Amino acid sequence: MGEHFGFIGLGNMGTAMASRLLDAGHTLTVYDINENVLKPFVARGARAAASPAAVASAAETILVSLPTPDVVRAVALGQNGIASGNRVKTFVDLSTTGSRMAVEIAKGLADHEIAAIDSPISGGVAGAIAGTVAVMVSGPKDRCDALRPAFDAIGKYFYLGDKPGLGQTMKLCNNLLSAACFAATCEAMVTGVKAGLDARQMIEVINAASGKNDATERKFPRAVLPRTFNMGFTAGLMHKDVKLYMDEAAALGVPNYVSASVAQMWQLAVTQLGADADFTEIVKCVEQWADVEVKG
Ligand code: NAD
């Protein structure tokens, strides 16, 4: 039997995940500041609400997929936020917000007797459409278990513990690796092409050798070699994730030599290409410097 959920933030990821909840037989009350993204959901029978508070007066469990930690805090705890609703019992954050914000939001919501679950996602828009994303869950175990059908509709469920923020820390560690591999792959590919190697053949060799990673296996073949740059995740969001990772590592006293360089690369990308550029376009920063193009 399907349940009724609230869903706030129907962007690149939210649209895919909310669609999967409908596909699995659940019903939704939806909200986004961009009314256009709500139309396909209303056409499929979802109810559109006028504010996060209205969503929280319509559903006991609300999932959010929002761009930045500040937006998540405002939607959860701000004026007309989720905490002002009269029905909500559980808040599930699918966004990448960092563990400090997760702890702050969990405390703020606890004052309103609302349980908070961290549940950041990884695997990209294509993974969210296919339901193959990793779902990194932390929070009260009984609530997480009770929501298992919803998590299973979204992707592959991992329960990481009841400490608030653990799911966020897991996600940031993953994204630091994703950001580092992508940036390093750009430098290696530009070097090879500049020396006269064929870009597609380089990718084939690396994928049969020890340098293979998600950038060489998926992202370069799909979005860089054909020059489509359409993975659906912005350079601004990647930069946010690396900065959140740096905050987390600094708070824990962990060295950051490699991650500091990675953060600078993404800062360069945002400065040169703009925060709304697809993250795969960062290759252009390296190409421009070396005066070659990685295509094929
Ligand atoms: P997006 O910008 O495409 O979507 C965000 C949505 O939130 C938009 O529809 C926007 O209108 C809405 N929104 C913004 N402010 C709002 C507010 N105050 N109230 C209600 N709605 C508001 O972003 P995305 O790529 O879908 O990413 C969402 C989250 O998921 C981010 O935290 C991101 O880091 C994370 N994430 C993204 C990907 C990806 O591949 N795109 C993968 C994993 C995780």
Residues whose N, C-alpha, C, O or C-beta is under 5 A from the ligand:
A	BS01	NAD	G9 L10 G11 N12 M13 G14 Y31 D32 I33 N34 S65 L66 P67 T68 V71 L94 S95 T96 I121 S122 G124 V125 M231 G232 F233 L237
